[in-house]
Structure formats: C-alpha cells, structure tokens
Amino acid sequence: MTTVDKIRSGLIDKILTIKNKDFLVALDNLISASSVDSEIVELTAEQKEMLEMSEADIKNGRLISQEAMDTRNLEWLNGL
C-alpha cells in the first residue's frame, strides 16, 4: 500500500469513529473547499492592477503593521 493510500485509509478509519455532527459538517466543508482551491481563478484587469499596486507598495516600503492598522481601524470606528 502506498503512503497516500495509508493516509487515506487512516483518515477514513478516524472519520468513521467521529460522532459529533457539527465536527463532521465542518470537516465536510473543509474537504469540499479544498477541491475548489485547485480550480484556476481568472482575475479581472482591475484585480491584476490592484495586485501590481500592492507589489509596488511592498517594494517601496509603503507598509503598515497589523497593530497600527488595528489602532487606525478602532479610531475610525469610534469616530462613527
């Protein structure tokens, strides 16, 4: 039995022991989502342009930390 077959068989054995419906639903969603990830996604011209702009920002050091962004967002939310 190949490694992939062993892993698959082990996963099936473990799944068969799970009794928690919510866990199984979440696992099903995860597995279903992973098959979608393998599809090729076509980007619009605008999306490509935004990605290029982001790359330019990174290249030119125009960055902000997550902490600074969180602070900025909280200030904005409190100002509403």
mmJSON file of the N, C-alpha and C atoms, coordinates in Angstrom:
{"data_MODEL":{"atom_site":{
"group_PDB":["ATOM","ATOM","ATOM","ATOM","ATOM","ATOM","ATOM","ATOM","ATOM","ATOM","ATOM","ATOM","ATOM","ATOM","ATOM","ATOM","ATOM","ATOM","ATOM","ATOM","ATOM","ATOM","ATOM","ATOM","ATOM","ATOM","ATOM","ATOM","ATOM","ATOM","ATOM","ATOM","ATOM","ATOM","ATOM","ATOM","ATOM","ATOM","ATOM","ATOM","ATOM","ATOM","ATOM","ATOM","ATOM","ATOM","ATOM","ATOM","ATOM","ATOM","ATOM","ATOM","ATOM","ATOM","ATOM","ATOM","ATOM","ATOM","ATOM","ATOM","ATOM","ATOM","ATOM","ATOM","ATOM","ATOM","ATOM","ATOM","ATOM","ATOM","ATOM","ATOM","ATOM","ATOM","ATOM","ATOM","ATOM","ATOM","ATOM","ATOM","ATOM","ATOM","ATOM","ATOM","ATOM","ATOM","ATOM","ATOM","ATOM","ATOM","ATOM","ATOM","ATOM","ATOM","ATOM","ATOM","ATOM","ATOM","ATOM","ATOM","ATOM","ATOM","ATOM","ATOM","ATOM","ATOM","ATOM","ATOM","ATOM","ATOM","ATOM","ATOM","ATOM","ATOM","ATOM","ATOM","ATOM","ATOM","ATOM","ATOM","ATOM","ATOM","ATOM","ATOM","ATOM","ATOM","ATOM","ATOM","ATOM","ATOM","ATOM","ATOM","ATOM","ATOM","ATOM","ATOM","ATOM","ATOM","ATOM","ATOM","ATOM","ATOM","ATOM","ATOM","ATOM","ATOM","ATOM","ATOM","ATOM","ATOM","ATOM","ATOM","ATOM","ATOM","ATOM","ATOM","ATOM","ATOM","ATOM","ATOM","ATOM","ATOM","ATOM","ATOM","ATOM","ATOM","ATOM","ATOM","ATOM","ATOM","ATOM","ATOM","ATOM","ATOM","ATOM","ATOM","ATOM","ATOM","ATOM","ATOM","ATOM","ATOM","ATOM","ATOM","ATOM","ATOM","ATOM","ATOM","ATOM","ATOM","ATOM","ATOM","ATOM","ATOM","ATOM","ATOM","ATOM","ATOM","ATOM","ATOM","ATOM","ATOM","ATOM","ATOM","ATOM","ATOM","ATOM","ATOM","ATOM","ATOM","ATOM","ATOM","ATOM","ATOM","ATOM","ATOM","ATOM","ATOM","ATOM","ATOM","ATOM","ATOM","ATOM","ATOM","ATOM","ATOM","ATOM","ATOM","ATOM","ATOM","ATOM","ATOM","ATOM","ATOM","ATOM","ATOM","ATOM","ATOM","ATOM","ATOM"],
"id":[1,2,3,4,5,6,7,8,9,10,11,12,13,14,15,16,17,18,19,20,21,22,23,24,25,26,27,28,29,30,31,32,33,34,35,36,37,38,39,40,41,42,43,44,45,46,47,48,49,50,51,52,53,54,55,56,57,58,59,60,61,62,63,64,65,66,67,68,69,70,71,72,73,74,75,76,77,78,79,80,81,82,83,84,85,86,87,88,89,90,91,92,93,94,95,96,97,98,99,100,101,102,103,104,105,106,107,108,109,110,111,112,113,114,115,116,117,118,119,120,121,122,123,124,125,126,127,128,129,130,131,132,133,134,135,136,137,138,139,140,141,142,143,144,145,146,147,148,149,150,151,152,153,154,155,156,157,158,159,160,161,162,163,164,165,166,167,168,169,170,171,172,173,174,175,176,177,178,179,180,181,182,183,184,185,186,187,188,189,190,191,192,193,194,195,196,197,198,199,200,201,202,203,204,205,206,207,208,209,210,211,212,213,214,215,216,217,218,219,220,221,222,223,224,225,226,227,228,229,230,231,232,233,234,235,236,237,238,239,240],
"type_symbol":["N","C","C","N","C","C","N","C","C","N","C","C","N","C","C","N","C","C","N","C","C","N","C","C","N","C","C","N","C","C","N","C","C","N","C","C","N","C","C","N","C","C","N","C","C","N","C","C","N","C","C","N","C","C","N","C","C","N","C","C","N","C","C","N","C","C","N","C","C","N","C","C","N","C","C","N","C","C","N","C","C","N","C","C","N","C","C","N","C","C","N","C","C","N","C","C","N","C","C","N","C","C","N","C","C","N","C","C","N","C","C","N","C","C","N","C","C","N","C","C","N","C","C","N","C","C","N","C","C","N","C","C","N","C","C","N","C","C","N","C","C","N","C","C","N","C","C","N","C","C","N","C","C","N","C","C","N","C","C","N","C","C","N","C","C","N","C","C","N","C","C","N","C","C","N","C","C","N","C","C","N","C","C","N","C","C","N","C","C","N","C","C","N","C","C","N","C","C","N","C","C","N","C","C","N","C","C","N","C","C","N","C","C","N","C","C","N","C","C","N","C","C","N","C","C","N","C","C","N","C","C","N","C","C","N","C","C","N","C","C"],
"label_atom_id":["N","CA","C","N","CA","C","N","CA","C","N","CA","C","N","CA","C","N","CA","C","N","CA","C","N","CA","C","N","CA","C","N","CA","C","N","CA","C","N","CA","C","N","CA","C","N","CA","C","N","CA","C","N","CA","C","N","CA","C","N","CA","C","N","CA","C","N","CA","C","N","CA","C","N","CA","C","N","CA","C","N","CA","C","N","CA","C","N","CA","C","N","CA","C","N","CA","C","N","CA","C","N","CA","C","N","CA","C","N","CA","C","N","CA","C","N","CA","C","N","CA","C","N","CA","C","N","CA","C","N","CA","C","N","CA","C","N","CA","C","N","CA","C","N","CA","C","N","CA","C","N","CA","C","N","CA","C","N","CA","C","N","CA","C","N","CA","C","N","CA","C","N","CA","C","N","CA","C","N","CA","C","N","CA","C","N","CA","C","N","CA","C","N","CA","C","N","CA","C","N","CA","C","N","CA","C","N","CA","C","N","CA","C","N","CA","C","N","CA","C","N","CA","C","N","CA","C","N","CA","C","N","CA","C","N","CA","C","N","CA","C","N","CA","C","N","CA","C","N","CA","C","N","CA","C","N","CA","C","N","CA","C","N","CA","C","N","CA","C","N","CA","C","N","CA","C","N","CA","C"],
"label_alt_id":[null,null,null,null,null,null,null,null,null,null,null,null,null,null,null,null,null,null,null,null,null,null,null,null,null,null,null,null,null,null,null,null,null,null,null,null,null,null,null,null,null,null,null,null,null,null,null,null,null,null,null,null,null,null,null,null,null,null,null,null,null,null,null,null,null,null,null,null,null,null,null,null,null,null,null,null,null,null,null,null,null,null,null,null,null,null,null,null,null,null,null,null,null,null,null,null,null,null,null,null,null,null,null,null,null,null,null,null,null,null,null,null,null,null,null,null,null,null,null,null,null,null,null,null,null,null,null,null,null,null,null,null,null,null,null,null,null,null,null,null,null,null,null,null,null,null,null,null,null,null,null,null,null,null,null,null,null,null,null,null,null,null,null,null,null,null,null,null,null,null,null,null,null,null,null,null,null,null,null,null,null,null,null,null,null,null,null,null,null,null,null,null,null,null,null,null,null,null,null,null,null,null,null,null,null,null,null,null,null,null,null,null,null,null,null,null,null,null,null,null,null,null,null,null,null,null,null,null,null,null,null,null,null,null,null,null,null,null,null,null],
"label_comp_id":["MET","MET","MET","THR","THR","THR","THR","THR","THR","VAL","VAL","VAL","ASP","ASP","ASP","LYS","LYS","LYS","ILE","ILE","ILE","ARG","ARG","ARG","SER","SER","SER","GLY","GLY","GLY","LEU","LEU","LEU","ILE","ILE","ILE","ASP","ASP","ASP","LYS","LYS","LYS","ILE","ILE","ILE","LEU","LEU","LEU","THR","THR","THR","ILE","ILE","ILE","LYS","LYS","LYS","ASN","ASN","ASN","LYS","LYS","LYS","ASP","ASP","ASP","PHE","PHE","PHE","LEU","LEU","LEU","VAL","VAL","VAL","ALA","ALA","ALA","LEU","LEU","LEU","ASP","ASP","ASP","ASN","ASN","ASN","LEU","LEU","LEU","ILE","ILE","ILE","SER","SER","SER","ALA","ALA","ALA","SER","SER","SER","SER","SER","SER","VAL","VAL","VAL","ASP","ASP","ASP","SER","SER","SER","GLU","GLU","GLU","ILE","ILE","ILE","VAL","VAL","VAL","GLU","GLU","GLU","LEU","LEU","LEU","THR","THR","THR","ALA","ALA","ALA","GLU","GLU","GLU","GLN","GLN","GLN","LYS","LYS","LYS","GLU","GLU","GLU","MET","MET","MET","LEU","LEU","LEU","GLU","GLU","GLU","MET","MET","MET","SER","SER","SER","GLU","GLU","GLU","ALA","ALA","ALA","ASP","ASP","ASP","ILE","ILE","ILE","LYS","LYS","LYS","ASN","ASN","ASN","GLY","GLY","GLY","ARG","ARG","ARG","LEU","LEU","LEU","ILE","ILE","ILE","SER","SER","SER","GLN","GLN","GLN","GLU","GLU","GLU","ALA","ALA","ALA","MET","MET","MET","ASP","ASP","ASP","THR","THR","THR","ARG","ARG","ARG","ASN","ASN","ASN","LEU","LEU","LEU","GLU","GLU","GLU","TRP","TRP","TRP","LEU","LEU","LEU","ASN","ASN","ASN","GLY","GLY","GLY","LEU","LEU","LEU"],
"label_asym_id":["A","A","A","A","A","A","A","A","A","A","A","A","A","A","A","A","A","A","A","A","A","A","A","A","A","A","A","A","A","A","A","A","A","A","A","A","A","A","A","A","A","A","A","A","A","A","A","A","A","A","A","A","A","A","A","A","A","A","A","A","A","A","A","A","A","A","A","A","A","A","A","A","A","A","A","A","A","A","A","A","A","A","A","A","A","A","A","A","A","A","A","A","A","A","A","A","A","A","A","A","A","A","A","A","A","A","A","A","A","A","A","A","A","A","A","A","A","A","A","A","A","A","A","A","A","A","A","A","A","A","A","A","A","A","A","A","A","A","A","A","A","A","A","A","A","A","A","A","A","A","A","A","A","A","A","A","A","A","A","A","A","A","A","A","A","A","A","A","A","A","A","A","A","A","A","A","A","A","A","A","A","A","A","A","A","A","A","A","A","A","A","A","A","A","A","A","A","A","A","A","A","A","A","A","A","A","A","A","A","A","A","A","A","A","A","A","A","A","A","A","A","A","A","A","A","A","A","A","A","A","A","A","A","A","A","A","A","A","A","A"],
"label_entity_id":["1","1","1","1","1","1","1","1","1","1","1","1","1","1","1","1","1","1","1","1","1","1","1","1","1","1","1","1","1","1","1","1","1","1","1","1","1","1","1","1","1","1","1","1","1","1","1","1","1","1","1","1","1","1","1","1","1","1","1","1","1","1","1","1","1","1","1","1","1","1","1","1","1","1","1","1","1","1","1","1","1","1","1","1","1","1","1","1","1","1","1","1","1","1","1","1","1","1","1","1","1","1","1","1","1","1","1","1","1","1","1","1","1","1","1","1","1","1","1","1","1","1","1","1","1","1","1","1","1","1","1","1","1","1","1","1","1","1","1","1","1","1","1","1","1","1","1","1","1","1","1","1","1","1","1","1","1","1","1","1","1","1","1","1","1","1","1","1","1","1","1","1","1","1","1","1","1","1","1","1","1","1","1","1","1","1","1","1","1","1","1","1","1","1","1","1","1","1","1","1","1","1","1","1","1","1","1","1","1","1","1","1","1","1","1","1","1","1","1","1","1","1","1","1","1","1","1","1","1","1","1","1","1","1","1","1","1","1","1","1"],
"label_seq_id":[1,1,1,2,2,2,3,3,3,4,4,4,5,5,5,6,6,6,7,7,7,8,8,8,9,9,9,10,10,10,11,11,11,12,12,12,13,13,13,14,14,14,15,15,15,16,16,16,17,17,17,18,18,18,19,19,19,20,20,20,21,21,21,22,22,22,23,23,23,24,24,24,25,25,25,26,26,26,27,27,27,28,28,28,29,29,29,30,30,30,31,31,31,32,32,32,33,33,33,34,34,34,35,35,35,36,36,36,37,37,37,38,38,38,39,39,39,40,40,40,41,41,41,42,42,42,43,43,43,44,44,44,45,45,45,46,46,46,47,47,47,48,48,48,49,49,49,50,50,50,51,51,51,52,52,52,53,53,53,54,54,54,55,55,55,56,56,56,57,57,57,58,58,58,59,59,59,60,60,60,61,61,61,62,62,62,63,63,63,64,64,64,65,65,65,66,66,66,67,67,67,68,68,68,69,69,69,70,70,70,71,71,71,72,72,72,73,73,73,74,74,74,75,75,75,76,76,76,77,77,77,78,78,78,79,79,79,80,80,80],
"pdbx_PDB_ins_code":[null,null,null,null,null,null,null,null,null,null,null,null,null,null,null,null,null,null,null,null,null,null,null,null,null,null,null,null,null,null,null,null,null,null,null,null,null,null,null,null,null,null,null,null,null,null,null,null,null,null,null,null,null,null,null,null,null,null,null,null,null,null,null,null,null,null,null,null,null,null,null,null,null,null,null,null,null,null,null,null,null,null,null,null,null,null,null,null,null,null,null,null,null,null,null,null,null,null,null,null,null,null,null,null,null,null,null,null,null,null,null,null,null,null,null,null,null,null,null,null,null,null,null,null,null,null,null,null,null,null,null,null,null,null,null,null,null,null,null,null,null,null,null,null,null,null,null,null,null,null,null,null,null,null,null,null,null,null,null,null,null,null,null,null,null,null,null,null,null,null,null,null,null,null,null,null,null,null,null,null,null,null,null,null,null,null,null,null,null,null,null,null,null,null,null,null,null,null,null,null,null,null,null,null,null,null,null,null,null,null,null,null,null,null,null,null,null,null,null,null,null,null,null,null,null,null,null,null,null,null,null,null,null,null,null,null,null,null,null,null],
"Cartn_x":[0.85,0.0,0.893,0.58,1.397,1.114,1.978,1.815,0.489,0.11,-1.162,-2.324,-2.265,-3.323,-3.393,-2.245,-2.208,-2.821,-2.473,-3.026,-4.533,-4.983,-6.416,-7.153,-6.606,-7.231,-7.301,-6.211,-6.19,-7.221,-7.355,-8.351,-9.772,-10.015,-11.342,-11.652,-10.689,-10.894,-11.227,-10.503,-10.747,-12.103,-12.465,-13.75,-14.904,-14.748,-15.813,-16.076,-15.115,-15.303,-15.907,-15.982,-16.488,-18.004,-18.53,-19.97,-20.539,-19.676,-20.098,-20.512,-21.824,-22.36,-21.745,-21.613,-21.049,-19.62,-18.855,-17.474,-17.44,-18.316,-18.359,-18.787,-19.748,-20.173,-19.003,-18.28,-17.127,-16.048,-15.82,-14.831,-15.253,-16.539,-17.059,-16.871,-17.153,-16.96,-15.495,-14.612,-13.176,-12.724,-13.175,-12.786,-13.375,-14.621,-15.267,-14.57,-14.173,-13.495,-12.134,-11.446,-10.106,-10.16,-11.242,-11.34,-11.587,-12.213,-12.455,-11.147,-10.261,-8.999,-8.131,-8.321,-7.475,-7.914,-9.068,-9.528,-8.771,-8.566,-7.882,-8.883,-8.483,-9.34,-8.807,-9.66,-9.272,-9.496,-8.48,-8.58,-8.983,-9.73,-10.081,-8.872,-8.924,-7.836,-7.673,-8.792,-8.733,-8.072,-8.38,-7.759,-6.259,-5.858,-4.434,-3.736,-4.398,-3.818,-3.66,-4.653,-4.557,-3.402,-3.217,-2.103,-0.765,-0.668,0.559,0.832,-0.225,-0.064,0.41,-0.126,0.29,1.757,2.166,3.571,4.478,4.043,4.826,4.913,3.815,3.828,4.842,4.836,5.777,7.209,7.442,8.782,9.301,8.419,8.823,8.659,8.378,8.324,7.098,6.069,4.836,3.97,4.367,3.714,3.241,2.312,1.844,1.689,2.059,1.96,0.495,0.229,-1.134,-1.613,-0.709,-1.059,-1.455,-0.688,-1.012,-2.331,-2.564,-3.816,-4.996,-4.826,-5.892,-6.222,-5.187,-5.386,-6.113,-5.697,-6.319,-7.797,-8.072,-9.452,-10.324,-9.784,-10.543,-10.844,-9.859,-10.084,-11.175,-11.153,-12.17,-13.547,-13.604,-14.889,-15.455,-14.59,-15.036,-15.5,-15.031,-15.418,-16.747,-17.336,-18.615,-19.766],
"Cartn_y":[-1.18,0.0,1.24,2.212,3.417,4.336,5.309,6.252,6.984,7.404,8.113,7.213,5.962,5.017,4.795,4.733,4.556,5.757,6.941,8.159,8.191,7.916,7.926,6.909,5.722,4.673,5.072,5.654,6.115,7.193,8.116,9.183,8.616,7.671,7.049,6.363,5.636,4.968,5.975,7.092,8.119,8.773,9.062,9.704,8.811,7.506,6.573,6.55,6.993,6.993,8.298,9.324,10.633,10.59,11.02,11.035,12.461,13.455,14.851,15.364,15.625,16.056,17.379,18.358,19.661,19.523,18.655,18.427,17.824,16.855,16.224,17.205,18.083,19.101,20.034,20.459,21.342,20.644,19.38,18.616,18.485,18.233,18.142,19.462,20.578,21.896,22.132,21.721,21.89,21.075,19.842,18.987,19.509,19.951,20.491,21.752,22.598,23.847,23.585,22.541,22.268,21.833,21.2,20.808,22.012,23.05,24.274,25.048,24.964,25.698,25.28,24.087,23.634,24.184,24.829,25.406,26.699,26.979,28.198,29.35,30.423,31.591,32.676,33.164,34.239,35.579,36.418,37.736,38.761,39.769,40.864,41.779,42.655,43.62,44.492,44.844,45.68,44.944,43.655,42.871,42.741,42.516,42.432,43.753,44.856,46.175,46.401,46.004,46.169,45.334,44.126,43.298,43.926,44.49,45.171,46.383,47.111,48.268,47.807,46.689,46.152,45.745,45.104,44.719,45.947,47.014,48.249,48.854,48.819,49.32,48.554,47.242,46.417,46.735,46.809,47.088,48.438,49.427,50.781,51.05,50.006,50.155,50.866,50.969,51.625,50.577,50.273,49.238,49.796,49.084,49.431,48.125,48.138,46.918,46.599,45.341,44.939,45.693,45.89,46.621,48.059,48.715,50.088,50.14,49.143,49.098,48.885,48.005,47.78,49.06,49.795,51.061,52.058,52.157,53.069,52.706,51.402,50.956,51.263,51.048,51.348,52.836,53.666,55.115,55.496,54.896,55.191,54.732,53.52,53.006,53.842,54.321,55.152,56.531,56.94,58.244,58.238,57.052,56.967,57.461],
"Cartn_z":[0.0,0.0,0.0,-0.86,-0.946,0.243,0.417,1.522,1.438,0.246,0.071,0.465,0.071,0.421,1.924,2.574,4.032,4.734,4.278,4.879,4.685,3.464,3.164,4.032,4.139,4.937,6.413,6.903,8.296,8.553,7.605,7.752,7.757,6.871,6.816,8.137,8.677,9.967,11.062,11.086,12.106,11.915,10.677,10.385,10.824,10.621,10.993,12.498,13.301,14.759,15.276,14.445,14.877,14.968,16.1,16.318,16.349,16.439,16.545,15.164,15.003,13.71,13.257,14.17,13.808,13.306,13.947,13.522,12.123,11.884,10.566,9.481,9.798,8.834,8.525,9.565,9.365,8.539,8.803,8.048,6.594,6.369,5.009,4.268,4.95,4.337,3.992,4.881,4.64,3.434,3.369,2.247,0.943,0.99,-0.215,-0.691,0.252,-0.108,-0.719,-0.264,-0.791,-2.244,-2.661,-4.066,-4.956,-4.416,-5.17,-5.35,-4.348,-4.398,-5.575,-6.09,-7.177,-8.532,-8.58,-9.836,-10.132,-11.391,-11.803,-11.77,-11.117,-10.998,-11.924,-12.787,-13.7,-12.999,-13.004,-12.394,-13.448,-12.991,-13.891,-14.034,-14.997,-15.197,-13.956,-13.334,-12.134,-10.974,-10.817,-9.752,-9.974,-11.215,-11.536,-11.241,-11.583,-11.317,-9.815,-9.025,-7.572,-7.002,-7.51,-7.06,-7.424,-8.624,-9.033,-8.152,-7.8,-6.905,-5.52,-5.053,-3.753,-3.785,-4.856,-5.001,-4.999,-5.669,-5.698,-4.303,-3.544,-2.166,-1.324,-1.459,-0.693,-1.104,-2.391,-2.91,-2.43,-2.315,-1.927,-0.435,0.344,1.798,2.319,1.526,1.979,2.679,3.917,4.703,6.025,6.654,7.987,8.755,10.025,10.816,11.113,11.443,11.788,13.021,13.974,15.204,14.883,14.026,13.643,12.873,12.033,11.285,12.221,13.216,14.192,14.948,15.362,16.069,15.185,13.941,12.983,12.769,12.657,12.469,13.678,14.884,16.092,16.202,15.874,15.899,14.906,13.741,12.742,13.212,13.775,14.264,15.401,16.301,17.413,16.948,15.791,15.264,14.525,14.341,13.615,14.425],
"occupancy":[1.0,1.0,1.0,1.0,1.0,1.0,1.0,1.0,1.0,1.0,1.0,1.0,1.0,1.0,1.0,1.0,1.0,1.0,1.0,1.0,1.0,1.0,1.0,1.0,1.0,1.0,1.0,1.0,1.0,1.0,1.0,1.0,1.0,1.0,1.0,1.0,1.0,1.0,1.0,1.0,1.0,1.0,1.0,1.0,1.0,1.0,1.0,1.0,1.0,1.0,1.0,1.0,1.0,1.0,1.0,1.0,1.0,1.0,1.0,1.0,1.0,1.0,1.0,1.0,1.0,1.0,1.0,1.0,1.0,1.0,1.0,1.0,1.0,1.0,1.0,1.0,1.0,1.0,1.0,1.0,1.0,1.0,1.0,1.0,1.0,1.0,1.0,1.0,1.0,1.0,1.0,1.0,1.0,1.0,1.0,1.0,1.0,1.0,1.0,1.0,1.0,1.0,1.0,1.0,1.0,1.0,1.0,1.0,1.0,1.0,1.0,1.0,1.0,1.0,1.0,1.0,1.0,1.0,1.0,1.0,1.0,1.0,1.0,1.0,1.0,1.0,1.0,1.0,1.0,1.0,1.0,1.0,1.0,1.0,1.0,1.0,1.0,1.0,1.0,1.0,1.0,1.0,1.0,1.0,1.0,1.0,1.0,1.0,1.0,1.0,1.0,1.0,1.0,1.0,1.0,1.0,1.0,1.0,1.0,1.0,1.0,1.0,1.0,1.0,1.0,1.0,1.0,1.0,1.0,1.0,1.0,1.0,1.0,1.0,1.0,1.0,1.0,1.0,1.0,1.0,1.0,1.0,1.0,1.0,1.0,1.0,1.0,1.0,1.0,1.0,1.0,1.0,1.0,1.0,1.0,1.0,1.0,1.0,1.0,1.0,1.0,1.0,1.0,1.0,1.0,1.0,1.0,1.0,1.0,1.0,1.0,1.0,1.0,1.0,1.0,1.0,1.0,1.0,1.0,1.0,1.0,1.0,1.0,1.0,1.0,1.0,1.0,1.0,1.0,1.0,1.0,1.0,1.0,1.0,1.0,1.0,1.0,1.0,1.0,1.0],
"B_iso_or_equiv":[0.0,0.0,0.0,0.0,0.0,0.0,0.0,0.0,0.0,0.0,0.0,0.0,0.0,0.0,0.0,0.0,0.0,0.0,0.0,0.0,0.0,0.0,0.0,0.0,0.0,0.0,0.0,0.0,0.0,0.0,0.0,0.0,0.0,0.0,0.0,0.0,0.0,0.0,0.0,0.0,0.0,0.0,0.0,0.0,0.0,0.0,0.0,0.0,0.0,0.0,0.0,0.0,0.0,0.0,0.0,0.0,0.0,0.0,0.0,0.0,0.0,0.0,0.0,0.0,0.0,0.0,0.0,0.0,0.0,0.0,0.0,0.0,0.0,0.0,0.0,0.0,0.0,0.0,0.0,0.0,0.0,0.0,0.0,0.0,0.0,0.0,0.0,0.0,0.0,0.0,0.0,0.0,0.0,0.0,0.0,0.0,0.0,0.0,0.0,0.0,0.0,0.0,0.0,0.0,0.0,0.0,0.0,0.0,0.0,0.0,0.0,0.0,0.0,0.0,0.0,0.0,0.0,0.0,0.0,0.0,0.0,0.0,0.0,0.0,0.0,0.0,0.0,0.0,0.0,0.0,0.0,0.0,0.0,0.0,0.0,0.0,0.0,0.0,0.0,0.0,0.0,0.0,0.0,0.0,0.0,0.0,0.0,0.0,0.0,0.0,0.0,0.0,0.0,0.0,0.0,0.0,0.0,0.0,0.0,0.0,0.0,0.0,0.0,0.0,0.0,0.0,0.0,0.0,0.0,0.0,0.0,0.0,0.0,0.0,0.0,0.0,0.0,0.0,0.0,0.0,0.0,0.0,0.0,0.0,0.0,0.0,0.0,0.0,0.0,0.0,0.0,0.0,0.0,0.0,0.0,0.0,0.0,0.0,0.0,0.0,0.0,0.0,0.0,0.0,0.0,0.0,0.0,0.0,0.0,0.0,0.0,0.0,0.0,0.0,0.0,0.0,0.0,0.0,0.0,0.0,0.0,0.0,0.0,0.0,0.0,0.0,0.0,0.0,0.0,0.0,0.0,0.0,0.0,0.0,0.0,0.0,0.0,0.0,0.0,0.0],
"pdbx_formal_charge":[null,null,null,null,null,null,null,null,null,null,null,null,null,null,null,null,null,null,null,null,null,null,null,null,null,null,null,null,null,null,null,null,null,null,null,null,null,null,null,null,null,null,null,null,null,null,null,null,null,null,null,null,null,null,null,null,null,null,null,null,null,null,null,null,null,null,null,null,null,null,null,null,null,null,null,null,null,null,null,null,null,null,null,null,null,null,null,null,null,null,null,null,null,null,null,null,null,null,null,null,null,null,null,null,null,null,null,null,null,null,null,null,null,null,null,null,null,null,null,null,null,null,null,null,null,null,null,null,null,null,null,null,null,null,null,null,null,null,null,null,null,null,null,null,null,null,null,null,null,null,null,null,null,null,null,null,null,null,null,null,null,null,null,null,null,null,null,null,null,null,null,null,null,null,null,null,null,null,null,null,null,null,null,null,null,null,null,null,null,null,null,null,null,null,null,null,null,null,null,null,null,null,null,null,null,null,null,null,null,null,null,null,null,null,null,null,null,null,null,null,null,null,null,null,null,null,null,null,null,null,null,null,null,null,null,null,null,null,null,null],
"auth_seq_id":[1,1,1,2,2,2,3,3,3,4,4,4,5,5,5,6,6,6,7,7,7,8,8,8,9,9,9,10,10,10,11,11,11,12,12,12,13,13,13,14,14,14,15,15,15,16,16,16,17,17,17,18,18,18,19,19,19,20,20,20,21,21,21,22,22,22,23,23,23,24,24,24,25,25,25,26,26,26,27,27,27,28,28,28,29,29,29,30,30,30,31,31,31,32,32,32,33,33,33,34,34,34,35,35,35,36,36,36,37,37,37,38,38,38,39,39,39,40,40,40,41,41,41,42,42,42,43,43,43,44,44,44,45,45,45,46,46,46,47,47,47,48,48,48,49,49,49,50,50,50,51,51,51,52,52,52,53,53,53,54,54,54,55,55,55,56,56,56,57,57,57,58,58,58,59,59,59,60,60,60,61,61,61,62,62,62,63,63,63,64,64,64,65,65,65,66,66,66,67,67,67,68,68,68,69,69,69,70,70,70,71,71,71,72,72,72,73,73,73,74,74,74,75,75,75,76,76,76,77,77,77,78,78,78,79,79,79,80,80,80],
"auth_comp_id":["MET","MET","MET","THR","THR","THR","THR","THR","THR","VAL","VAL","VAL","ASP","ASP","ASP","LYS","LYS","LYS","ILE","ILE","ILE","ARG","ARG","ARG","SER","SER","SER","GLY","GLY","GLY","LEU","LEU","LEU","ILE","ILE","ILE","ASP","ASP","ASP","LYS","LYS","LYS","ILE","ILE","ILE","LEU","LEU","LEU","THR","THR","THR","ILE","ILE","ILE","LYS","LYS","LYS","ASN","ASN","ASN","LYS","LYS","LYS","ASP","ASP","ASP","PHE","PHE","PHE","LEU","LEU","LEU","VAL","VAL","VAL","ALA","ALA","ALA","LEU","LEU","LEU","ASP","ASP","ASP","ASN","ASN","ASN","LEU","LEU","LEU","ILE","ILE","ILE","SER","SER","SER","ALA","ALA","ALA","SER","SER","SER","SER","SER","SER","VAL","VAL","VAL","ASP","ASP","ASP","SER","SER","SER","GLU","GLU","GLU","ILE","ILE","ILE","VAL","VAL","VAL","GLU","GLU","GLU","LEU","LEU","LEU","THR","THR","THR","ALA","ALA","ALA","GLU","GLU","GLU","GLN","GLN","GLN","LYS","LYS","LYS","GLU","GLU","GLU","MET","MET","MET","LEU","LEU","LEU","GLU","GLU","GLU","MET","MET","MET","SER","SER","SER","GLU","GLU","GLU","ALA","ALA","ALA","ASP","ASP","ASP","ILE","ILE","ILE","LYS","LYS","LYS","ASN","ASN","ASN","GLY","GLY","GLY","ARG","ARG","ARG","LEU","LEU","LEU","ILE","ILE","ILE","SER","SER","SER","GLN","GLN","GLN","GLU","GLU","GLU","ALA","ALA","ALA","MET","MET","MET","ASP","ASP","ASP","THR","THR","THR","ARG","ARG","ARG","ASN","ASN","ASN","LEU","LEU","LEU","GLU","GLU","GLU","TRP","TRP","TRP","LEU","LEU","LEU","ASN","ASN","ASN","GLY","GLY","GLY","LEU","LEU","LEU"],
"auth_asym_id":["A","A","A","A","A","A","A","A","A","A","A","A","A","A","A","A","A","A","A","A","A","A","A","A","A","A","A","A","A","A","A","A","A","A","A","A","A","A","A","A","A","A","A","A","A","A","A","A","A","A","A","A","A","A","A","A","A","A","A","A","A","A","A","A","A","A","A","A","A","A","A","A","A","A","A","A","A","A","A","A","A","A","A","A","A","A","A","A","A","A","A","A","A","A","A","A","A","A","A","A","A","A","A","A","A","A","A","A","A","A","A","A","A","A","A","A","A","A","A","A","A","A","A","A","A","A","A","A","A","A","A","A","A","A","A","A","A","A","A","A","A","A","A","A","A","A","A","A","A","A","A","A","A","A","A","A","A","A","A","A","A","A","A","A","A","A","A","A","A","A","A","A","A","A","A","A","A","A","A","A","A","A","A","A","A","A","A","A","A","A","A","A","A","A","A","A","A","A","A","A","A","A","A","A","A","A","A","A","A","A","A","A","A","A","A","A","A","A","A","A","A","A","A","A","A","A","A","A","A","A","A","A","A","A","A","A","A","A","A","A"],
"auth_atom_id":["N","CA","C","N","CA","C","N","CA","C","N","CA","C","N","CA","C","N","CA","C","N","CA","C","N","CA","C","N","CA","C","N","CA","C","N","CA","C","N","CA","C","N","CA","C","N","CA","C","N","CA","C","N","CA","C","N","CA","C","N","CA","C","N","CA","C","N","CA","C","N","CA","C","N","CA","C","N","CA","C","N","CA","C","N","CA","C","N","CA","C","N","CA","C","N","CA","C","N","CA","C","N","CA","C","N","CA","C","N","CA","C","N","CA","C","N","CA","C","N","CA","C","N","CA","C","N","CA","C","N","CA","C","N","CA","C","N","CA","C","N","CA","C","N","CA","C","N","CA","C","N","CA","C","N","CA","C","N","CA","C","N","CA","C","N","CA","C","N","CA","C","N","CA","C","N","CA","C","N","CA","C","N","CA","C","N","CA","C","N","CA","C","N","CA","C","N","CA","C","N","CA","C","N","CA","C","N","CA","C","N","CA","C","N","CA","C","N","CA","C","N","CA","C","N","CA","C","N","CA","C","N","CA","C","N","CA","C","N","CA","C","N","CA","C","N","CA","C","N","CA","C","N","CA","C","N","CA","C","N","CA","C","N","CA","C","N","CA","C","N","CA","C","N","CA","C","N","CA","C"],
"pdbx_PDB_model_num":[1,1,1,1,1,1,1,1,1,1,1,1,1,1,1,1,1,1,1,1,1,1,1,1,1,1,1,1,1,1,1,1,1,1,1,1,1,1,1,1,1,1,1,1,1,1,1,1,1,1,1,1,1,1,1,1,1,1,1,1,1,1,1,1,1,1,1,1,1,1,1,1,1,1,1,1,1,1,1,1,1,1,1,1,1,1,1,1,1,1,1,1,1,1,1,1,1,1,1,1,1,1,1,1,1,1,1,1,1,1,1,1,1,1,1,1,1,1,1,1,1,1,1,1,1,1,1,1,1,1,1,1,1,1,1,1,1,1,1,1,1,1,1,1,1,1,1,1,1,1,1,1,1,1,1,1,1,1,1,1,1,1,1,1,1,1,1,1,1,1,1,1,1,1,1,1,1,1,1,1,1,1,1,1,1,1,1,1,1,1,1,1,1,1,1,1,1,1,1,1,1,1,1,1,1,1,1,1,1,1,1,1,1,1,1,1,1,1,1,1,1,1,1,1,1,1,1,1,1,1,1,1,1,1,1,1,1,1,1,1]
}}}
